[in-house]
Amino acid sequence: MGKFFAEFFKHKGFTVLISDKNTKLTNRELVGKSDVVFFSVPIHLTSKIIKSVILYTRPDQLLLDCT
């Protein structure tokens, strides 16, 4: 699902940043650089990932989960 949405938003002209196991960008860095954070992770990791970055979010960010 994550790849699908990344391509969808890129095609619409949005800048898409990705943080994954094989990227240099960390989850925390991604949250700091983003206006919209779209979580697309395996369901058993969802709460762990969200909890690991929630302290670094801003009130003006939109957080979405498509798990």
Number of C-alpha atoms within 10 A of each C-alpha: 9 14 9 8 14 17 13 13 12 12 10 9 9 11 10 14 14 17 15 10 9 8 9 10 14 14 19 15 13 17 23 15 11 17 14 14 20 19 16 17 17 10 10 9 11 15 10 10 15 15 10 11 15 12 10 13 17 13 5 8 13 12 16 11 11 13 14
